[in-house]
């Protein structure tokens, strides 16, 4: 999927709201040229006005069916109950992350609210996709061939191919890195997530954008 001007315009809109390698630390000056492009900016004003409105999710929760969700599978539902199964970790610690037929890496994992949080940039890079970090905006953008994701620190929503989609927990900052549930990364990018041989194991073939 090409990272075009529209993607950049979205991130510009995010940067105007207050609320962190290949990762690319994008130069904020990179977006100055888009500030005066009224046509493109107006096209994405809806993302500023409606930006990651977690209060709206809370108001709508009573209207949504309750879905049972595990730490390794992302339902994309706004209201979930935790599956009756323990997390593989009980405290924050270093663990191995391995994708099928590849050398493992070490990452810091955090059990949180029934989910297993992992560093977004390190995990996505390891899986072979592009990551762009916008420190001032506290936004991280993930791009692969079929999927475009935008995460914002402190929000329980992710823009998944332009659709605002709930996550089981908010994106958190830990030691300057954004952490998100591993099931969100796997579900969005098409990886099955499991715990095997004392490590997080990821195998290609999971659902992408909610479809098998």
Protein Blocks (a to p, Z undefined) as FASTA:
>chain_A
ZZdfklmmmmmmmmmpccklpcccddfklmmmmmmmmklmmmmmmmmmmgoilklmmmmm
mmpccddddfkbcehiabdcddddddfbfbdcddddddehiacdddddddeehiacddfk
lmmmmnopacdddfknopacdddfkbccdddehiabdceehiacddfbdcddeehiacdd
fklmmmmnopacddeehiacddehiaeehiZZ
